[in-house]
């Protein structure tokens, strides 16, 4: 065979295979190009547009909080902050050099400088980093004048939360703070830099309503993510306004009245509607410090303060109610067949086994019935009826009056107090109940604990005709329940629109709705006999307005009005017999923390009860001396503010539930 023909034949075959392969490759490429450019053209055009266009959330303005008269308690104010862009600072020696120049104009500590340097390493060079917030106008002006020497530094304007009444409202309104990792729940708003949420008080309780719904900004970006221009902007829906039942004038007055006390609290409420008109705890703190970012030193000062400024004593302070508890015991006695004319002789003490239980009046009160026992606060009469009624029956009446359980007020950290029973002691302590403990319960001591708010609720239920009034701090907010949650929790997942979450439903609810209503709830009756309640009110009237009443020096100074009430002195330790014999019981003889608490509960006007008050002054000893005058001043002020009397104390209203 001719070698030349063989080589030609092999070459032709290889060339054909090669050309066939090329055709297949080119066909595949052509088909792929056709698929991408024709079949998938719309999809990739969309992806390209999404790479060029970004949608960014805009934080909405937080809703205002006002008092019952529209006075602003929490608002938003301009927040001037200085930001730094790393890539613009490189021509001036870098971020470190620019920060050192900036530190000569405003206060930048080492901690802040270290934080900014860390953030510049973890963020893209063109992303602004916040250096300092809440700048004064003088600081802004200094930075503006020196702007040419501070490349990369600029002033940004945002919003921060401000509380005009500061310490007088701290325990009620609360404060906002940065979102912690534990609080992240998938809501994109919580990921926004600088976004603040409620941390305490009403700010926390109604946080979802106050947040509002976010807006969006449509921006064009380059391949690195740098913003080129803003294409479109949709502002968010501002948060809802929350209107409180508080009267800021009364709240301010109460705060000023308690200012000189080391530790105290007071509550004033409407006995028919449950509206809380004042709720004060001292000492307090400045919530603006938390909103702006509290320093470590200031935080430690608050935490280590022995008088507990961070504790809302009105709802979380648990005290033995002392003699303010005696109305509940007297009501339990009447409900269980003991008549108001039941008489007991008080020699100053009673004997039970080998123990002696003393009356506060060393030599006794003599013959006492229920009226005089409440009027003069005789302990021996209540020892007797407590023994006859028993602790379990006393507890049952106390529970109906709102003692021993939380009231459900719209504040974080409320405590329930304690009304003991035989079963409670057996379960919690593994011990039987003793009769001596019943006697001590009869005068509001021993295991019994209550909060100032519970004592105000108890008083309100006694004087409003026996209705189960519950306190409230905020008027109903359309679309939200009393717990501050959107009223969509009953919906099943399948009943919601596709893709809608609870957070989205909350945003929809927060977008609007009618203003709050002031309509008072119709509270159910507690089932107490009206003649029993009338007997108690007459005795409470005598406490203040009779010659022998323990609070007779604190009668209202308005000629046409009177208040009723009950003093209380709560022991914080047992007084030994040796101390009694030596006369060392109170005052400067013992340390402040070992002195008795002073309490008072009251109501006004006597002829048509409308307002209840409770006051607790820690370690101030006698309730008649320390707490009753404060309660009187608060009731006088609320009567004046609500139009019952003129400025000179002349009555202009007849009272009642209106």
ZAMARGU-4260 file (C-alpha; in steps of 0.2 Angstrom, whole numbers, plus 5000, padded with zeros to 4 digits):
<rodrens>
0) 5000/5000/5000 | 5006/5017/4996 | 5012/5026/5012 | 5007/5043/5006 | 4989/5037/5003
5) 4989/5030/5020 | 4995/5046/5028 | 4982/5056/5018 | 4968/5044/5024 | 4973/5046/5042
10) 4974/5065/5041 | 4957/5066/5033 | 4949/5056/5047 | 4957/5066/5061 | 4953/5082/5053
15) 4935/5076/5051 | 4934/5071/5070 | 4942/5088/5075 | 4930/5098/5064 | 4916/5088/5072
20) 4922/5091/5089 | 4923/5110/5085 | 4905/5110/5078 | 4899/5101/5094 | 4908/5114/5105
25) 4902/5129/5095 | 4884/5122/5095 | 4885/5119/5114 | 4891/5137/5116 | 4878/5144/5104
30) 4864/5134/5113 | 4870/5140/5130 | 4871/5158/5124 | 4854/5157/5116 | 4847/5149/5133
35) 4855/5163/5143 | 4851/5178/5132 | 4834/5173/5125 | 4826/5160/5137 | 4833/5166/5153
40) 4835/5184/5148 | 4821/5191/5160 | 4828/5182/5175 | 4846/5188/5173 | 4840/5206/5169
45) 4831/5205/5186 | 4847/5199/5195 | 4857/5212/5187 | 4845/5225/5192 | 4845/5218/5210
50) 4864/5219/5211 | 4863/5237/5206 | 4848/5242/5216 | 4847/5240/5235 | 4832/5242/5247
55) 4836/5248/5264 | 4826/5250/5280 | 4822/5267/5287 | 4819/5267/5306 | 4802/5276/5310
60) 4801/5289/5323 | 4796/5282/5340 | 4779/5286/5346 | 4776/5299/5360 | 4770/5295/5378
65) 4759/5308/5386 | 4749/5310/5402 | 4730/5311/5403 | 4731/5330/5399 | 4742/5328/5384
70) 4758/5333/5393 | 4773/5325/5384 | 4782/5312/5395 | 4793/5304/5382 | 4798/5313/5365
75) 4811/5312/5352 | 4824/5326/5350 | 4838/5329/5337 | 4854/5319/5340 | 4869/5326/5333
80) 4883/5313/5330 | 4900/5313/5322 | 4904/5300/5310 | 4920/5295/5302 | 4924/5287/5284
85) 4940/5277/5284 | 4944/5279/5265 | 4943/5298/5266 | 4954/5299/5281 | 4969/5289/5274
90) 4976/5305/5266 | 4978/5313/5283 | 4988/5300/5291 | 4974/5287/5294 | 4960/5285/5306
95) 4971/5286/5321 | 4978/5303/5317 | 4961/5310/5313 | 4954/5304/5329 | 4968/5312/5339
100) 4964/5328/5331 | 4945/5326/5334 | 4949/5322/5352 | 4956/5340/5354 | 4938/5347/5350
105) 4927/5335/5359 | 4928/5322/5373 | 4934/5305/5366 | 4941/5293/5379 | 4952/5278/5376
110) 4938/5266/5376 | 4929/5275/5362 | 4945/5277/5351 | 4948/5258/5353 | 4931/5254/5348
115) 4931/5265/5332 | 4948/5257/5327 | 4941/5240/5329 | 4926/5244/5318 | 4936/5252/5305
120) 4945/5235/5303 | 4929/5225/5302 | 4919/5237/5290 | 4921/5242/5272 | 4932/5258/5270
125) 4917/5268/5264 | 4905/5264/5278 | 4903/5278/5291 | 4907/5274/5309 | 4899/5283/5323
130) 4912/5291/5334 | 4901/5300/5347 | 4883/5304/5349 | 4872/5318/5358 | 4884/5332/5354
135) 4880/5349/5360 | 4878/5363/5347 | 4895/5371/5353 | 4904/5354/5349 | 4895/5353/5332
140) 4901/5371/5329 | 4919/5367/5334 | 4919/5352/5322 | 4911/5362/5308 | 4925/5376/5309
145) 4939/5363/5309 | 4931/5352/5295 | 4945/5356/5282 | 4958/5348/5294 | 4947/5333/5298
150) 4945/5323/5282 | 4932/5309/5283 | 4923/5317/5298 | 4906/5323/5296 | 4891/5328/5307
155) 4875/5317/5305 | 4858/5321/5312 | 4847/5308/5320 | 4834/5306/5334 | 4836/5301/5352
160) 4823/5298/5366 | 4821/5312/5379 | 4812/5312/5395 | 4807/5330/5400 | 4802/5325/5418
165) 4817/5315/5421 | 4818/5307/5438 | 4799/5310/5442 | 4794/5298/5428 | 4808/5286/5427
170) 4800/5271/5436 | 4784/5273/5426 | 4789/5278/5408 | 4806/5268/5409 | 4819/5270/5396
175) 4825/5264/5379 | 4842/5255/5375 | 4852/5247/5361 | 4845/5229/5355 | 4855/5215/5364
180) 4859/5199/5355 | 4846/5190/5365 | 4832/5202/5360 | 4835/5199/5341 | 4819/5190/5335
185) 4821/5191/5316 | 4813/5209/5315 | 4824/5218/5302 | 4821/5234/5312 | 4831/5227/5326
190) 4846/5225/5315 | 4847/5244/5311 | 4863/5252/5319 | 4858/5263/5333 | 4840/5257/5334
195) 4833/5258/5352 | 4819/5247/5360 | 4810/5249/5377 | 4819/5241/5391 | 4808/5246/5406
200) 4792/5254/5411 | 4779/5259/5398 | 4793/5260/5385 | 4795/5241/5387 | 4777/5236/5389
205) 4770/5245/5374 | 4786/5244/5364 | 4778/5236/5348 | 4765/5250/5347 | 4778/5263/5350
210) 4790/5257/5337 | 4779/5260/5322 | 4783/5252/5305 | 4799/5255/5295 | 4801/5265/5279
215) 4812/5260/5264 | 4825/5268/5254 | 4829/5263/5236 | 4847/5266/5232 | 4859/5263/5217
220) 4875/5255/5222 | 4891/5250/5213 | 4899/5233/5213 | 4907/5236/5230 | 4891/5241/5238
225) 4894/5260/5238 | 4879/5271/5237 | 4878/5281/5221 | 4862/5289/5222 | 4845/5287/5230
230) 4831/5283/5218 | 4816/5282/5229 | 4811/5284/5247 | 4796/5278/5257 | 4795/5285/5274
235) 4789/5273/5288 | 4774/5275/5299 | 4778/5283/5316 | 4775/5274/5332 | 4758/5275/5341
240) 4755/5288/5354 | 4752/5280/5371 | 4742/5291/5383 | 4744/5287/5402 | 4731/5289/5415
245) 4744/5299/5426 | 4742/5317/5429 | 4759/5324/5428 | 4755/5339/5439 | 4751/5327/5453
250) 4765/5315/5449 | 4777/5330/5450 | 4770/5336/5466 | 4771/5319/5474 | 4789/5317/5468
255) 4793/5334/5476 | 4784/5329/5492 | 4794/5313/5494 | 4810/5320/5489 | 4817/5323/5506
260) 4814/5304/5511 | 4828/5292/5510 | 4816/5278/5503 | 4798/5280/5500 | 4783/5277/5488
265) 4766/5283/5485 | 4751/5278/5474 | 4735/5288/5470 | 4721/5280/5460 | 4703/5283/5455
270) 4693/5270/5465 | 4680/5269/5451 | 4690/5268/5435 | 4706/5261/5442 | 4716/5275/5433
275) 4732/5278/5442 | 4735/5297/5444 | 4752/5296/5452 | 4764/5282/5456 | 4781/5288/5463
280) 4796/5279/5470 | 4811/5288/5478 | 4825/5288/5476 | 4825/5288/5457 | 4837/5290/5443
285) 4838/5299/5426 | 4831/5289/5412 | 4840/5300/5399 | 4857/5293/5405 | 4851/5276/5399
290) 4844/5283/5383 | 4860/5291/5378 | 4871/5277/5385 | 4875/5276/5403 | 4893/5275/5409
295) 4901/5261/5419 | 4904/5272/5434 | 4887/5280/5434 | 4879/5262/5433 | 4889/5256/5448
300) 4884/5271/5458 | 4866/5266/5455 | 4868/5248/5458 | 4877/5251/5474 | 4866/5264/5481
305) 4859/5257/5497 | 4842/5265/5495 | 4838/5256/5479 | 4835/5269/5465 | 4833/5256/5452
310) 4819/5247/5461 | 4801/5253/5458 | 4795/5252/5476 | 4777/5256/5472 | 4775/5239/5463
315) 4790/5229/5469 | 4793/5235/5487 | 4786/5221/5498 | 4782/5227/5516 | 4772/5220/5531
320) 4757/5231/5530 | 4755/5233/5548 | 4739/5241/5554 | 4734/5246/5537 | 4729/5228/5535
325) 4717/5229/5550 | 4702/5233/5538 | 4704/5217/5529 | 4704/5207/5546 | 4689/5217/5552
330) 4680/5213/5536 | 4684/5195/5537 | 4678/5195/5555 | 4661/5202/5549 | 4660/5191/5534
335) 4662/5176/5547 | 4648/5181/5559 | 4658/5193/5571 | 4647/5209/5573 | 4655/5226/5573
340) 4649/5228/5592 | 4660/5213/5597 | 4670/5220/5612 | 4687/5215/5619 | 4696/5222/5634
345) 4714/5228/5630 | 4726/5228/5645 | 4741/5231/5633 | 4744/5213/5629 | 4737/5196/5627
350) 4744/5179/5633 | 4745/5164/5622 | 4754/5149/5631 | 4771/5156/5637 | 4771/5170/5625
355) 4765/5188/5627 | 4758/5198/5612 | 4759/5216/5615 | 4748/5231/5609 | 4757/5246/5603
360) 4749/5256/5618 | 4759/5249/5633 | 4745/5251/5646 | 4731/5246/5634 | 4715/5254/5627
365) 4702/5247/5638 | 4686/5241/5631 | 4686/5241/5612 | 4673/5237/5598 | 4677/5236/5580
370) 4675/5255/5577 | 4686/5260/5591 | 4699/5247/5587 | 4701/5254/5570 | 4700/5272/5576
375) 4714/5269/5589 | 4722/5255/5581 | 4721/5243/5595 | 4731/5227/5592 | 4723/5217/5606
380) 4705/5217/5597 | 4713/5211/5581 | 4723/5197/5590 | 4706/5191/5597 | 4696/5191/5581
385) 4711/5184/5571 | 4711/5169/5583 | 4692/5167/5581 | 4692/5168/5562 | 4707/5159/5557
390) 4721/5163/5545 | 4713/5154/5530 | 4697/5164/5531 | 4707/5180/5533 | 4717/5175/5518
395) 4701/5172/5507 | 4695/5190/5511 | 4712/5197/5507 | 4713/5189/5491 | 4696/5196/5486
400) 4703/5213/5491 | 4718/5211/5479 | 4731/5206/5491 | 4743/5192/5489 | 4743/5193/5470
405) 4749/5204/5456 | 4737/5217/5450 | 4742/5216/5432 | 4747/5234/5430 | 4757/5238/5414
410) 4774/5238/5422 | 4789/5226/5422 | 4794/5218/5439 | 4778/5219/5449 | 4778/5208/5464
415) 4763/5199/5472 | 4766/5200/5490 | 4761/5186/5502 | 4745/5181/5511 | 4750/5166/5521
420) 4738/5151/5524 | 4741/5134/5533 | 4743/5125/5516 | 4756/5138/5511 | 4767/5135/5526
425) 4765/5117/5524 | 4770/5117/5506 | 4784/5130/5507 | 4792/5127/5524 | 4786/5109/5528
430) 4780/5115/5545 | 4763/5116/5553 | 4754/5133/5556 | 4754/5139/5574 | 4740/5150/5583
435) 4753/5163/5587 | 4756/5166/5569 | 4738/5169/5566 | 4738/5182/5580 | 4753/5191/5571
440) 4744/5190/5554 | 4729/5199/5563 | 4739/5215/5564 | 4748/5214/5547 | 4764/5207/5553
445) 4773/5190/5552 | 4773/5182/5534 | 4761/5195/5527 | 4768/5206/5513 | 4760/5219/5502
450) 4766/5232/5489 | 4760/5250/5490 | 4750/5247/5474 | 4741/5233/5482 | 4737/5243/5497
455) 4729/5256/5486 | 4719/5243/5477 | 4713/5236/5493 | 4707/5253/5499 | 4699/5257/5483
460) 4689/5241/5483 | 4684/5244/5501 | 4677/5262/5498 | 4670/5260/5480 | 4655/5249/5486
465) 4665/5232/5485 | 4669/5232/5466 | 4684/5223/5460 | 4693/5238/5452 | 4710/5235/5445
470) 4723/5248/5442 | 4728/5254/5424 | 4742/5266/5419 | 4737/5268/5401 | 4721/5271/5391
475) 4716/5257/5379 | 4726/5257/5363 | 4716/5251/5348 | 4723/5235/5341 | 4733/5231/5357
480) 4729/5222/5373 | 4733/5227/5390 | 4749/5217/5389 | 4755/5228/5375 | 4753/5214/5362
485) 4744/5215/5345 | 4727/5208/5346 | 4731/5195/5333 | 4737/5181/5344 | 4721/5171/5342
490) 4723/5169/5324 | 4729/5152/5318 | 4744/5152/5305 | 4732/5146/5291 | 4721/5161/5294
495) 4735/5174/5291 | 4738/5181/5274 | 4753/5171/5265 | 4770/5177/5272 | 4763/5188/5286
500) 4771/5185/5303 | 4765/5191/5320 | 4778/5206/5319 | 4771/5211/5302 | 4753/5210/5309
505) 4759/5221/5323 | 4766/5234/5311 | 4749/5234/5302 | 4740/5237/5318 | 4753/5250/5323
510) 4749/5260/5307 | 4734/5269/5314 | 4717/5268/5322 | 4706/5278/5334 | 4713/5288/5348
515) 4712/5280/5366 | 4696/5280/5375 | 4694/5285/5393 | 4679/5274/5396 | 4680/5265/5413
520) 4678/5246/5413 | 4663/5239/5422 | 4670/5230/5437 | 4661/5215/5445 | 4656/5215/5463
525) 4666/5206/5476 | 4650/5201/5485 | 4653/5210/5502 | 4638/5216/5512 | 4636/5235/5510
530) 4633/5237/5529 | 4649/5229/5532 | 4658/5241/5521 | 4649/5256/5528 | 4655/5251/5545
535) 4673/5251/5539 | 4671/5268/5531 | 4664/5275/5546 | 4679/5269/5557 | 4691/5275/5544
540) 4683/5292/5544 | 4685/5292/5563 | 4704/5288/5561 | 4707/5305/5554 | 4692/5316/5560
545) 4689/5311/5578 | 4697/5316/5593 | 4705/5299/5597 | 4710/5295/5579 | 4728/5290/5576
550) 4729/5302/5561 | 4719/5316/5568 | 4733/5329/5565 | 4732/5325/5546 | 4714/5330/5543
555) 4711/5338/5526 | 4712/5357/5527 | 4698/5360/5515 | 4682/5365/5524 | 4670/5355/5513
560) 4680/5339/5512 | 4687/5326/5523 | 4697/5310/5521 | 4696/5294/5529 | 4711/5282/5531
565) 4721/5270/5542 | 4739/5273/5549 | 4751/5258/5550 | 4768/5255/5558 | 4777/5240/5551
570) 4791/5232/5562 | 4806/5226/5552 | 4813/5216/5567 | 4806/5209/5583 | 4808/5220/5598
575) 4815/5211/5613 | 4808/5212/5631 | 4825/5219/5637 | 4823/5233/5624 | 4805/5236/5629
580) 4810/5237/5648 | 4824/5249/5643 | 4813/5260/5632 | 4825/5257/5617 | 4812/5254/5603
585) 4814/5268/5590 | 4822/5284/5585 | 4840/5287/5586 | 4842/5273/5598 | 4844/5261/5584
590) 4851/5261/5566 | 4840/5268/5552 | 4838/5251/5543 | 4831/5243/5559 | 4818/5256/5562
595) 4799/5253/5558 | 4791/5257/5541 | 4778/5271/5541 | 4762/5267/5531 | 4745/5276/5528
600) 4731/5271/5516 | 4716/5283/5514 | 4703/5290/5503 | 4693/5306/5499 | 4680/5313/5499
605) 4673/5304/5514 | 4655/5308/5508 | 4657/5301/5491 | 4674/5292/5489 | 4683/5295/5473
610) 4702/5294/5476 | 4712/5281/5486 | 4730/5284/5492 | 4744/5273/5499 | 4760/5279/5506
615) 4775/5270/5513 | 4790/5278/5520 | 4804/5266/5524 | 4811/5266/5542 | 4802/5282/5546
620) 4793/5274/5561 | 4775/5280/5565 | 4763/5280/5551 | 4753/5294/5559 | 4769/5305/5560
625) 4778/5302/5544 | 4766/5294/5531 | 4749/5302/5535 | 4754/5320/5532 | 4761/5315/5515
630) 4744/5306/5510 | 4734/5321/5516 | 4744/5333/5505 | 4742/5321/5490 | 4723/5320/5492
635) 4722/5339/5494 | 4732/5341/5478 | 4721/5329/5468 | 4705/5337/5474 | 4712/5354/5469
640) 4718/5348/5452 | 4702/5338/5448 | 4691/5353/5451 | 4683/5348/5468 | 4690/5364/5476
645) 4695/5381/5471 | 4713/5388/5474 | 4707/5395/5491 | 4700/5378/5496 | 4682/5381/5494
650) 4672/5366/5488 | 4664/5367/5471 | 4659/5349/5468 | 4648/5337/5478 | 4659/5322/5474
655) 4654/5305/5467 | 4660/5294/5453 | 4659/5306/5439
</rodrens>
